[in-house]
Amino acid sequence: MKLARRVSAVCLPMTAIVFLSLSLISPVPLQAQAGNNAVCTGSGTVPGWAACSASILDASQFAGTTICQQIYNTLNSAHYPATGAVIDARGVTSSLTCSTANETPWTSGSTAITSPSVILLPAGLITISTGWILPDRTRIFGQGERPNPGASAGPGTQIVAASGFTGTMISMGSANAYPNDASVYPCGASSGICFGVSIAYLMLDGNGGASQNTSVIGIANTSSQELSYVDHVNLYGILGTALSITTTQAQNSGPYSNLTCNPAASYASGNSICVEINGTGDLRGIHGLTATAPSSGSTGPAAAILLDSNNTTLEDLHFEGYVDGILIGSNAKAQSNTIFNVTGGTGAGPMTNLVEISTNKTVTDLSLMGLTTSSSTINSIKDDVTSTTLTDGYLAMYVLGDTMGGGYSRFTTSTSGVAPSWGFGNLGSTGTPTGSCVNGALFSNVTGASTHTLFSCVASAWKDIN
């Protein structure tokens, strides 16, 4: 037994050495795939290549005199799978202007196609004359937000509206049929809802100018829900609404994140809005927005964000040059919304209010947290519901609840002497709070005995009520 074990211990390594030596003398080529999957071309075959792959299609190999025609012909190809594929248009480096009527990646003449796809757009300026309506399960990705709007060269993807363009540049689905083909609905039916529609890593340029229509909308979502979002998009030169999210059909969409907005200030008007949220409940929120509009204050754009919906979260926001950073409840009721980490400055132009709460419609159960203004001329909060204006440069919390006894339930950490708050401290067993106070404010003495534990502000002075 001991001998067998010694032989076995020697034989195994020797066997390995023999096989290694043979492989070095007579190497056997292994089968492996180099690079990406083979791509389809217009003919479907490439001499000497592997068979056509249904996962990635190279739009540059399909017929068409513009990028829109080439993408459309790729979608309409007999090789395109009904379940969808990746269309790589990054190789299309010229003819990036789509000027023919009804010329988009999904429409051509009097026909439309709605096959799902992931479309990779090239770097450069893509000029459109007809708005794009993205069908169900369609995602478009650019090569990044261009840092220099209108540049003829440089990194990133820029979709720019042709001169005189009107309407919406990109629609995330639609409840209506395509304008040129009444038989085709982007979401499948007139009452349909789209899913999985997204726009990312590009600049959308509304070509704002003196003759530009101020009703132009950059991106509109009225129909797309779960798995639909906008991410890393620069909304530039859009004199109407840059991002519009409306109707209950768009519920559960988002998040809308990492956005920048500049309406091209010299032509911006009071109607130049960065984000409009109206009647869309359970939205997954706006997470990251920088909105700048060089202006002269009261004559600048009225508001960067119009919040007229319920159950929405807005976070990580920065504003400059707007009369209001966020205007809440001016067009429809806004209940159970949460807003936090918001800053306002005067770098691009003066502002009036970081947040304004309107009395036009019902606004209740609103939570504002982490507000910062860089100038004493900016109101951190203008609450028209309770006729309260706060000028705190730093404000941790402002909560507006429901109607209560002829007023509203409310709490704030402001110490500006404008709104009543609830404070606490160690005053000893006989101490009294010092300093002036706002009528109705409360102060809890955490070391009080049977008395001197709770104080209320009456006639601008503290009164021991227990």
Backbone hydrogen bonds in HBPLUS format (Angstrom, degrees):
<---DONOR---> <-ACCEPTOR-->    atom                        ^
c    i                          cat <-CA-CA->   ^        H-A-AA   ^      H-
h    n   atom  resd res      DA  || num        DHA   H-A  angle D-A-AA Bond
n    s   type  num  typ     dist DA aas  dist angle  dist       angle   num
A0005-ARG N   A0001-MET O   3.14 MM   4  6.34 159.6  2.18 147.9 152.8     1
A0006-ARG N   A0002-LYS O   3.20 MM   4  6.48 150.6  2.29 140.4 147.8     2
A0006-ARG N   A0003-LEU O   3.06 MM   3  5.16 115.9  2.49  95.3 110.7     3
A0007-VAL N   A0003-LEU O   3.02 MM   4  6.34 158.6  2.07 155.5 160.9     4
A0008-SER N   A0004-ALA O   2.97 MM   4  6.15 167.6  1.98 154.9 158.1     5
A0009-ALA N   A0005-ARG O   3.04 MM   4  6.20 156.5  2.10 145.0 151.1     6
A0010-VAL N   A0006-ARG O   3.22 MM   4  6.45 139.1  2.40 138.7 148.5     7
A0010-VAL N   A0007-VAL O   3.10 MM   3  5.23 128.9  2.37  97.7 111.1     8
A0011-CYS N   A0007-VAL O   2.87 MM   4  6.07 160.7  1.91 157.1 162.8     9
A0012-LEU N   A0008-SER O   3.30 MM   4  6.33 166.7  2.32 154.6 154.6    10
A0014-MET N   A0010-VAL O   3.37 MM   4  6.50 160.7  2.41 147.8 153.4    11
A0015-THR N   A0011-CYS O   2.89 MM   4  6.06 153.8  1.96 154.8 161.3    12
A0016-ALA N   A0012-LEU O   3.21 MM   4  6.50 157.6  2.27 149.3 154.6    13
A0017-ILE N   A0013-PRO O   3.05 MM   4  6.33 153.7  2.12 147.4 154.6    14
A0018-VAL N   A0014-MET O   3.01 MM   4  6.30 152.7  2.09 149.1 155.9    15
A0019-PHE N   A0015-THR O   3.13 MM   4  6.42 168.2  2.15 154.6 156.3    16
A0020-LEU N   A0016-ALA O   3.04 MM   4  6.22 160.0  2.08 149.0 154.8    17
A0021-SER N   A0017-ILE O   2.98 MM   4  6.15 156.1  2.04 146.9 153.0    18
A0022-LEU N   A0018-VAL O   3.02 MM   4  6.30 161.6  2.06 154.6 158.9    19
A0023-SER N   A0019-PHE O   3.03 MM   4  6.26 155.8  2.09 148.0 154.4    20
A0024-LEU N   A0020-LEU O   3.13 MM   4  6.37 144.5  2.27 143.3 152.2    21
A0025-ILE N   A0021-SER O   3.09 MM   4  6.36 147.5  2.20 146.1 154.9    22
A0026-SER N   A0022-LEU O   2.87 MM   4  6.02 168.6  1.89 157.2 159.9    23
A0044-GLY N   A0041-THR O   3.02 MM   3  4.97 134.1  2.24  97.6 111.1    24
A0049-TRP N   A0046-VAL O   2.88 MM   3  5.37 160.1  1.92 143.5 144.0    25
A0086-VAL N   A0055-SER O   3.00 MM  31  6.04 171.0  2.01 145.3 147.1    26
A0057-LEU N   A0086-VAL O   2.84 MM  29  6.24 158.8  1.89 164.1 171.4    27
A0088-ASP N   A0057-LEU O   2.81 MM  31  6.01 158.3  1.86 157.8 165.0    28
A0061-GLN N   A0058-ASP O   3.10 MM   3  5.80 164.5  2.12 120.2 125.0    29
A0059-ALA N   A0088-ASP O   3.06 MM  29  5.84 149.1  2.16 124.7 134.1    30
A0062-PHE N   A0059-ALA O   3.09 MM   3  5.44 168.1  2.11 115.0 118.3    31
A0070-GLN N   A0066-THR O   3.03 MM   4  6.32 157.1  2.08 151.9 158.6    32
A0067-ILE N   A0095-SER O   3.03 MM  28  6.30 138.5  2.21 163.9 168.3    33
A0071-ILE N   A0067-ILE O   3.00 MM   4  6.19 160.0  2.04 150.1 154.7    34
A0072-TYR N   A0068-CYS O   2.96 MM   4  6.10 160.8  2.00 145.8 151.9    35
A0073-ASN N   A0069-GLN O   2.87 MM   4  6.03 162.7  1.90 148.4 153.1    36
A0074-THR N   A0070-GLN O   3.03 MM   4  6.18 139.2  2.20 136.2 146.9    37
A0074-THR N   A0071-ILE O   3.16 MM   3  5.02 123.9  2.50  91.4 106.0    38
A0075-LEU N   A0071-ILE O   2.98 MM   4  6.31 162.8  2.01 154.3 157.7    39
A0076-ASN N   A0072-TYR O   2.90 MM   4  6.10 145.9  2.01 146.4 157.0    40
A0077-SER N   A0074-THR O   3.19 MM   3  5.12 161.6  2.23 102.6 107.8    41
A0080-TYR N   A0077-SER O   3.13 MM   3  5.36 158.5  2.18 105.6 112.2    42
A0084-GLY N   A0081-PRO O   3.06 MM   3  5.46 163.0  2.09 112.4 117.8    43
A0118-VAL N   A0085-ALA O   3.09 MM  33  6.34 151.4  2.17 149.3 150.5    44
A0087-ILE N   A0118-VAL O   2.78 MM  31  6.07 163.9  1.81 156.9 162.2    45
A0120-LEU N   A0087-ILE O   2.95 MM  33  6.27 167.5  1.96 163.6 166.0    46
A0089-ALA N   A0120-LEU O   2.89 MM  31  5.55 145.9  2.01 144.1 155.1    47
A0092-VAL N   A0089-ALA O   3.04 MM   3  5.50 166.2  2.06 115.4 119.9    48
A0127-THR N   A0096-LEU O   3.04 MM  31  6.43 136.9  2.23 133.7 146.6    49
A0098-CYS N   A0127-THR O   2.78 MM  29  5.99 175.2  1.78 168.5 166.8    50
A0129-SER N   A0098-CYS O   3.16 MM  31  6.40 128.7  2.44 174.1 171.2    51
A0103-GLU N   A0100-THR O   3.15 MM   3  5.36 131.5  2.39 142.0 133.5    52
A0104-THR N   A0107-THR O   3.29 MM   3  5.13 175.4  2.29 135.8 137.1    53
A0107-THR N   A0104-THR O   3.38 MM   3  5.13 152.3  2.46  98.4 105.9    54
A0113-ILE N   A0106-TRP O   2.92 MM   7  5.34 150.9  2.00 151.8 157.7    55
A0108-SER N   A0111-THR O   3.01 MM   3  5.54 162.5  2.04 150.7 154.0    56
A0111-THR N   A0108-SER O   3.10 MM   3  5.54 165.0  2.12 130.0 134.6    57
A0117-SER N   A0137-ARG O   3.11 MM  20  6.64 141.8  2.26 138.7 148.8    58
A0139-ARG N   A0117-SER O   2.99 MM  22  6.41 154.7  2.05 149.6 157.8    59
A0119-ILE N   A0139-ARG O   2.79 MM  20  6.18 167.1  1.81 167.2 169.5    60
A0141-PHE N   A0119-ILE O   2.91 MM  22  6.23 163.6  1.94 170.5 172.8    61
A0121-LEU N   A0141-PHE O   2.83 MM  20  6.01 164.2  1.85 159.3 164.4    62
A0124-GLY N   A0156-GLY O   2.91 MM  32  6.47 148.4  2.02 147.6 152.0    63
A0158-GLN N   A0124-GLY O   2.92 MM  34  6.03 164.6  1.94 164.5 159.7    64
A0126-ILE N   A0158-GLN O   2.71 MM  32  6.06 168.2  1.72 164.4 168.7    65
A0160-VAL N   A0126-ILE O   2.88 MM  34  6.10 153.7  1.95 140.6 149.2    66
A0128-ILE N   A0160-VAL O   3.00 MM  32  6.35 158.3  2.04 160.1 166.2    67
A0162-ALA N   A0128-ILE O   2.90 MM  34  5.65 153.6  1.97 161.6 154.3    68
A0132-TRP N   A0169-MET O   2.73 MM  37  6.01 159.2  1.78 159.3 151.9    69
A0171-SER N   A0132-TRP O   2.74 MM  39  6.17 161.5  1.77 161.0 167.6    70
A0134-LEU N   A0171-SER O   2.88 MM  37  6.08 158.5  1.92 170.5 169.0    71
A0173-GLY N   A0134-LEU O   2.93 MM  39  5.18 119.6  2.31 131.7 148.8    72
A0136-ASP N   A0186-PRO O   3.00 MM  50  6.11 157.2  2.06 152.5 145.1    73
A0137-ARG N   A0195-PHE O   2.89 MM  58  5.67 145.3  2.01 162.2 173.2    74
A0198-SER N   A0138-THR O   3.15 MM  60  6.72 151.1  2.24 142.5 149.6    75
A0140-ILE N   A0198-SER O   3.06 MM  58  6.37 162.4  2.09 146.1 149.2    76
A0200-ALA N   A0140-ILE O   3.11 MM  60  6.49 147.3  2.22 156.3 165.4    77
A0142-GLY N   A0200-ALA O   2.97 MM  58  6.39 161.9  2.00 153.6 158.9    78
A0144-GLY N   A0201-TYR O   2.89 MM  57  4.28 156.1  1.95 128.2 121.9    79
A0157-THR N   A0144-GLY O   2.82 MM  13  5.83 152.8  1.89 160.0 159.8    80
A0151-ALA N   A0148-ASN O   3.13 MM   3  5.66 158.1  2.18 140.3 140.1    81
A0203-MET N   A0157-THR O   2.82 MM  46  6.13 159.5  1.86 155.5 162.6    82
A0159-ILE N   A0203-MET O   2.85 MM  44  6.22 164.9  1.87 166.8 164.9    83
A0205-ASP N   A0159-ILE O   2.82 MM  46  6.03 166.3  1.84 152.2 157.0    84
A0161-ALA N   A0205-ASP O   2.92 MM  44  6.37 153.3  1.99 166.9 175.7    85
A0165-PHE N   A0162-ALA O   3.00 MM   3  5.48 147.2  2.11 144.7 141.2    86
A0217-ILE N   A0167-GLY O   2.96 MM  50  6.12 163.1  1.98 141.5 145.7    87
A0169-MET N   A0217-ILE O   2.89 MM  48  6.29 160.6  1.93 161.2 164.6    88
A0170-ILE N   A0218-GLY O   2.95 MM  48  6.29 152.8  2.03 159.2 167.8    89
A0220-ALA N   A0170-ILE O   3.03 MM  50  6.53 152.4  2.11 153.8 161.1    90
A0172-MET N   A0220-ALA O   2.80 MM  48  6.12 170.0  1.81 165.0 167.3    91
A0178-TYR N   A0184-VAL O   2.98 MM   6  6.09 156.0  2.03 171.9 177.2    92
A0181-ASP N   A0178-TYR O   2.99 MM   3  5.19 151.2  2.08 110.3 119.4    93
A0184-VAL N   A0181-ASP O   3.16 MM   3  5.82 172.9  2.17 123.9 126.1    94
A0188-GLY N   A0185-TYR O   3.02 MM   3  4.99 166.8  2.04 110.3 113.3    95
A0192-GLY N   A0189-ALA O   2.99 MM   3  4.71 162.3  2.02 104.2 108.0    96
A0194-CYS N   A0223-SER O   3.06 MM  29  5.91 149.9  2.15 131.0 138.5    97
A0225-GLN N   A0194-CYS O   2.94 MM  31  6.28 161.7  1.97 153.1 152.1    98
A0196-GLY N   A0226-GLU O   2.99 MM  30  6.34 169.4  2.00 155.6 158.2    99
A0229-TYR N   A0197-VAL O   3.09 MM  32  6.70 131.7  2.33 135.6 149.0   100
A0199-ILE N   A0229-TYR O   3.18 MM  30  6.69 145.5  2.30 144.6 154.7   101
A0231-ASP N   A0199-ILE O   3.03 MM  32  6.53 157.5  2.08 156.1 163.1   102
A0201-TYR N   A0231-ASP O   3.12 MM  30  6.64 144.0  2.26 145.5 156.4   103
A0201-TYR N   A0232-HIS O   3.01 MM  31  4.89 115.3  2.44 112.3 128.5   104
A0202-LEU N   A0232-HIS O   3.29 MM  30  6.89 140.5  2.46 147.1 158.2   105
A0234-ASN N   A0202-LEU O   3.08 MM  32  6.51 154.2  2.15 142.2 150.3   106
A0204-LEU N   A0234-ASN O   2.79 MM  30  6.07 166.1  1.81 163.4 166.2   107
A0236-TYR N   A0204-LEU O   2.90 MM  32  6.07 164.4  1.92 156.7 161.7   108
A0206-GLY N   A0236-TYR O   2.82 MM  30  6.31 158.5  1.87 160.1 163.8   109
A0208-GLY N   A0237-GLY O   2.97 MM  29  4.49 118.2  2.36 117.8 132.9   110
A0212-GLN N   A0209-GLY O   3.02 MM   3  5.02 156.7  2.07 106.4 113.9   111
A0216-VAL N   A0213-ASN O   3.36 MM   3  6.01 164.0  2.39 119.9 120.4   112
A0218-GLY N   A0241-THR O   2.96 MM  23  6.46 153.7  2.03 144.0 151.4   113
A0219-ILE N   A0242-ALA O   2.87 MM  23  6.21 152.1  1.94 142.6 150.6   114
A0244-SER N   A0219-ILE O   2.81 MM  25  6.20 166.5  1.83 162.1 166.5   115
A0221-ASN N   A0244-SER O   2.81 MM  23  6.25 158.9  1.86 163.8 171.2   116
A0246-THR N   A0221-ASN O   3.15 MM  25  6.47 153.3  2.22 155.5 163.5   117
A0228-SER N   A0225-GLN O   3.06 MM   3  5.70 132.9  2.29 149.3 150.3   118
A0254-GLY N   A0228-SER O   2.65 MM  26  5.79 166.5  1.66 166.2 168.6   119
A0257-SER N   A0230-VAL O   2.92 MM  27  6.38 149.9  2.02 162.2 162.3   120
A0232-HIS N   A0257-SER O   3.12 MM  25  6.53 143.3  2.26 137.1 148.0   121
A0260-THR N   A0233-VAL O   3.27 MM  27  6.67 155.4  2.33 147.2 149.2   122
A0235-LEU N   A0260-THR O   2.80 MM  25  5.96 175.8  1.80 153.9 152.6   123
A0262-ASN N   A0235-LEU O   2.97 MM  27  6.44 155.5  2.03 160.5 164.8   124
A0237-GLY N   A0262-ASN O   2.76 MM  25  6.20 146.8  1.87 156.1 155.6   125
A0273-ILE N   A0240-GLY O   2.89 MM  33  6.24 144.3  2.02 139.7 151.4   126
A0242-ALA N   A0273-ILE O   2.82 MM  31  6.29 160.4  1.86 158.8 163.5   127
A0243-LEU N   A0274-CYS O   2.84 MM  31  6.02 133.7  2.05 140.0 154.7   128
A0276-GLU N   A0243-LEU O   2.87 MM  33  6.31 156.3  1.93 161.2 167.5   129
A0245-ILE N   A0276-GLU O   2.80 MM  31  6.02 170.5  1.81 167.4 170.6   130
A0278-ASN N   A0245-ILE O   3.08 MM  33  6.54 157.6  2.13 151.5 158.3   131
A0247-THR N   A0278-ASN O   3.15 MM  31  6.59 140.6  2.31 161.3 166.4   132
A0250-ALA N   A0247-THR O   3.27 MM   3  6.04 168.0  2.28 117.3 120.6   133
A0251-GLN N   A0248-THR O   3.13 MM   3  5.32 165.0  2.15 114.1 115.0   134
A0253-SER N   A0250-ALA O   3.35 MM   3  5.93 144.7  2.49 135.4 135.1   135
A0252-ASN N   A0282-ASP O   3.28 MM  30  5.50 138.8  2.46 106.9 118.5   136
A0284-ARG N   A0253-SER O   2.97 MM  31  5.98 163.2  2.00 175.8 170.6   137
A0256-TYR N   A0285-GLY O   2.94 MM  29  6.29 167.1  1.96 161.9 166.2   138
A0287-HIS N   A0256-TYR O   2.96 MM  31  6.10 152.6  2.03 134.4 143.4   139
A0258-ASN N   A0287-HIS O   3.16 MM  29  6.59 149.4  2.26 135.0 137.0   140
A0259-LEU N   A0288-GLY O   2.91 MM  29  6.11 172.4  1.91 144.9 143.9   141
A0290-THR N   A0259-LEU O   3.03 MM  31  6.48 148.5  2.13 142.4 151.3   142
A0261-CYS N   A0290-THR O   2.88 MM  29  6.25 148.4  1.98 159.9 159.7   143
A0292-THR N   A0261-CYS O   2.99 MM  31  6.40 158.7  2.04 172.9 172.6   144
A0267-TYR N   A0264-ALA O   3.17 MM   3  6.28 165.6  2.19 138.4 140.8   145
A0268-ALA N   A0265-ALA O   3.03 MM   3  4.90 153.6  2.10 103.3 111.7   146
A0272-SER N   A0269-SER O   3.06 MM   3  5.37 167.5  2.08 114.4 116.9   147
A0274-CYS N   A0304-ALA O   2.97 MM  30  4.90 129.1  2.23 118.8 133.9   148
A0275-VAL N   A0304-ALA O   2.91 MM  29  6.37 157.6  1.96 159.0 165.4   149
A0306-LEU N   A0275-VAL O   2.89 MM  31  6.33 159.7  1.93 160.4 167.0   150
A0277-ILE N   A0306-LEU O   2.93 MM  29  6.13 166.0  1.95 172.5 175.2   151
A0308-ASP N   A0277-ILE O   2.77 MM  31  5.73 159.5  1.81 166.5 173.2   152
A0279-GLY N   A0308-ASP O   3.01 MM  29  6.42 161.0  2.05 142.0 141.6   153
A0286-ILE N   A0313-THR O   3.01 MM  27  6.50 145.4  2.13 153.7 164.1   154
A0315-GLU N   A0286-ILE O   2.99 MM  29  6.34 159.7  2.03 167.8 174.3   155
A0288-GLY N   A0315-GLU O   3.01 MM  27  6.21 150.0  2.10 165.3 155.7   156
A0289-LEU N   A0316-ASP O   3.08 MM  27  6.62 149.4  2.18 147.5 152.8   157
A0318-HIS N   A0289-LEU O   2.91 MM  29  6.37 145.0  2.03 156.9 165.7   158
A0291-ALA N   A0318-HIS O   2.88 MM  27  6.23 169.0  1.89 165.3 166.1   159
A0320-GLU N   A0291-ALA O   3.00 MM  29  6.45 135.9  2.20 156.6 162.9   160
A0293-ALA N   A0320-GLU O   2.92 MM  27  6.17 145.9  2.04 137.4 148.4   161
A0300-GLY N   A0297-GLY O   2.92 MM   3  5.33 163.8  1.94 118.7 123.9   162
A0323-VAL N   A0301-PRO O   3.02 MM  22  6.36 170.9  2.03 167.0 169.8   163
A0324-ASP N   A0302-ALA O   2.92 MM  22  6.06 141.0  2.07 135.3 147.6   164
A0304-ALA N   A0324-ASP O   3.10 MM  20  6.66 143.7  2.24 151.3 161.5   165
A0305-ILE N   A0325-GLY O   3.04 MM  20  6.34 141.6  2.19 143.8 155.5   166
A0327-LEU N   A0305-ILE O   2.93 MM  22  6.27 166.5  1.95 168.5 171.8   167
A0307-LEU N   A0327-LEU O   2.99 MM  20  6.20 162.9  2.02 152.3 157.9   168
A0329-GLY N   A0307-LEU O   2.95 MM  22  6.25 166.3  1.97 156.2 158.3   169
A0311-ASN N   A0335-GLN O   3.07 MM  24  6.62 151.7  2.16 156.6 164.5   170
A0338-THR N   A0312-THR O   3.04 MM  26  6.42 161.5  2.07 153.5 159.1   171
A0314-LEU N   A0338-THR O   2.97 MM  24  6.46 157.7  2.02 155.9 163.2   172
A0340-PHE N   A0314-LEU O   3.02 MM  26  6.56 156.6  2.08 158.5 165.4   173
A0316-ASP N   A0340-PHE O   3.27 MM  24  6.85 139.2  2.45 145.2 156.0   174
A0317-LEU N   A0341-ASN O   3.08 MM  24  6.58 152.8  2.16 150.1 158.5   175
A0343-THR N   A0317-LEU O   2.98 MM  26  6.34 156.1  2.04 145.2 152.4   176
A0319-PHE N   A0343-THR O   3.03 MM  24  6.49 148.5  2.13 142.9 152.2   177
A0345-GLY N   A0319-PHE O   2.97 MM  26  6.39 159.3  2.01 163.4 169.8   178
A0321-GLY N   A0349-GLY O   3.05 MM  28  4.00 122.8  2.39 134.7 122.6   179
A0352-THR N   A0323-VAL O   3.11 MM  29  4.93 145.9  2.23 120.5 128.8   180
A0353-ASN N   A0323-VAL O   2.87 MM  30  6.23 167.1  1.89 165.7 170.1   181
A0325-GLY N   A0353-ASN O   2.93 MM  28  6.47 147.3  2.04 148.3 158.9   182
A0326-ILE N   A0354-LEU O   3.04 MM  28  6.42 138.3  2.22 136.4 148.8   183
A0356-GLU N   A0326-ILE O   2.86 MM  30  6.25 161.6  1.90 166.9 172.9   184
A0328-ILE N   A0356-GLU O   2.91 MM  28  6.26 166.4  1.93 165.3 169.8   185
A0358-SER N   A0328-ILE O   2.89 MM  30  5.81 165.8  1.91 161.1 166.0   186
A0361-LYS N   A0329-GLY O   3.11 MM  32  5.22 131.5  2.35 164.7 166.1   187
A0334-ALA N   A0362-THR O   2.82 MM  28  6.27 159.8  1.86 164.5 171.4   188
A0336-SER N   A0364-THR O   3.19 MM  28  6.60 148.1  2.30 137.6 146.9   189
A0367-SER N   A0337-ASN O   3.05 MM  30  6.43 163.6  2.08 158.4 163.7   190
A0339-ILE N   A0367-SER O   2.84 MM  28  6.17 164.8  1.87 166.5 171.8   191
A0369-MET N   A0339-ILE O   2.85 MM  30  6.28 153.0  1.92 153.9 162.5   192
A0341-ASN N   A0369-MET O   2.94 MM  28  6.46 140.5  2.10 141.4 153.6   193
A0342-VAL N   A0370-GLY O   3.00 MM  28  6.35 152.1  2.08 146.9 155.3   194
A0372-THR N   A0342-VAL O   2.90 MM  30  6.30 148.6  2.00 156.4 165.2   195
A0344-GLY N   A0372-THR O   2.96 MM  28  6.47 139.2  2.13 150.0 162.4   196
A0374-SER N   A0344-GLY O   3.02 MM  30  6.38 152.4  2.10 162.6 171.4   197
A0379-ASN N   A0352-THR O   2.90 MM  27  6.14 170.9  1.91 153.6 150.7   198
A0354-LEU N   A0379-ASN O   2.76 MM  25  6.11 164.5  1.78 175.2 178.4   199
A0382-LYS N   A0355-VAL O   2.90 MM  27  6.31 150.4  1.99 155.7 164.8   200
A0357-ILE N   A0382-LYS O   2.90 MM  25  6.29 161.2  1.94 152.2 155.9   201
A0384-ASP N   A0357-ILE O   3.00 MM  27  5.69 149.1  2.09 146.9 154.0   202
A0365-ASP N   A0401-GLY O   3.31 MM  36  4.19 157.1  2.37  94.1 100.8   203
A0366-LEU N   A0400-LEU O   2.79 MM  34  5.13 149.0  1.88 152.0 156.4   204
A0400-LEU N   A0366-LEU O   2.92 MM  34  5.13 157.3  1.97 148.6 155.4   205
A0368-LEU N   A0398-TYR O   2.88 MM  30  5.09 154.8  1.95 148.0 155.5   206
A0398-TYR N   A0368-LEU O   2.85 MM  30  5.09 143.9  1.98 151.3 153.7   207
A0370-GLY N   A0396-ALA O   3.05 MM  26  4.71 150.7  2.14 110.1 118.6   208
A0371-LEU N   A0395-LEU O   2.94 MM  24  5.14 161.8  1.97 154.9 154.8   209
A0395-LEU N   A0371-LEU O   2.94 MM  24  5.14 156.6  2.00 155.0 156.6   210
A0373-THR N   A0393-GLY O   2.96 MM  20  4.98 155.8  2.02 135.4 141.8   211
A0378-ILE N   A0375-SER O   3.21 MM   3  5.70 168.4  2.22 113.9 117.1   212
A0380-SER N   A0390-LEU O   2.92 MM  10  5.74 126.9  2.21 135.1 149.2   213
A0381-ILE N   A0390-LEU O   3.38 MM   9  5.18 167.2  2.40 131.7 133.8   214
A0390-LEU N   A0381-ILE O   2.84 MM   9  5.18 160.3  1.88 150.8 157.6   215
A0383-ASP N   A0388-THR O   2.66 MM   5  4.99 158.8  1.71 176.5 170.7   216
A0387-SER N   A0383-ASP O   2.92 MM   4  5.65 106.3  2.48 133.3 152.0   217
A0388-THR N   A0383-ASP O   2.88 MM   5  4.99 154.9  1.95 144.6 148.8   218
A0413-THR N   A0397-MET O   3.14 MM  16  5.54 155.5  2.20 145.7 144.8   219
A0399-VAL N   A0411-PHE O   2.74 MM  12  5.13 168.3  1.76 164.7 167.2   220
A0411-PHE N   A0399-VAL O   2.97 MM  12  5.13 154.2  2.04 141.1 147.4   221
A0401-GLY N   A0409-SER O   2.70 MM   8  4.86 161.9  1.73 154.9 153.1   222
A0409-SER N   A0402-ASP O   2.91 MM   7  5.71 158.2  1.95 161.4 167.4   223
A0404-MET N   A0407-GLY O   2.65 MM   3  5.05 159.3  1.69 122.1 126.5   224
A0407-GLY N   A0404-MET O   2.87 MM   3  5.05 155.7  1.93 111.5 119.5   225
A0442-LEU N   A0421-SER O   3.00 MM  21  6.41 160.8  2.04 154.8 161.1   226
A0423-GLY N   A0442-LEU O   2.90 MM  19  6.30 160.4  1.94 148.8 147.7   227
A0444-SER N   A0423-GLY O   2.83 MM  21  6.27 159.5  1.87 143.4 146.8   228
A0425-GLY N   A0444-SER O   3.07 MM  19  6.60 145.0  2.20 162.8 168.3   229
A0446-VAL N   A0425-GLY O   2.98 MM  21  5.97 152.4  2.06 151.6 158.3   230
A0441-ALA N   A0438-VAL O   2.91 MM   3  5.67 155.9  1.97 155.3 156.0   231
A0440-GLY N   A0457-CYS O   2.98 MM  17  5.23 168.7  2.00 140.4 141.0   232
A0457-CYS N   A0441-ALA O   2.91 MM  16  5.17 148.8  2.01 148.9 151.8   233
A0443-PHE N   A0455-PHE O   2.92 MM  12  5.04 146.0  2.04 142.5 144.1   234
A0455-PHE N   A0443-PHE O   2.84 MM  12  5.04 157.6  1.89 150.2 156.9   235
A0445-ASN N   A0453-THR O   2.82 MM   8  4.63 162.2  1.85 127.2 133.2   236
A0448-GLY N   A0445-ASN O   3.28 MM   3  5.49 171.2  2.29 114.0 114.7   237
A0465-ILE N   A0454-LEU O   3.00 MM  11  5.89 158.4  2.04 151.4 158.0   238
A0456-SER N   A0463-LYS O   2.92 MM   7  5.30 159.2  1.97 149.2 152.6   239
A0463-LYS N   A0456-SER O   2.75 MM   7  5.30 147.5  1.86 145.9 156.8   240
A0458-VAL N   A0461-ALA O   2.77 MM   3  5.37 158.4  1.82 165.6 158.4   241
A0461-ALA N   A0458-VAL O   3.04 MM   3  5.37 151.1  2.13 109.2 117.8   242
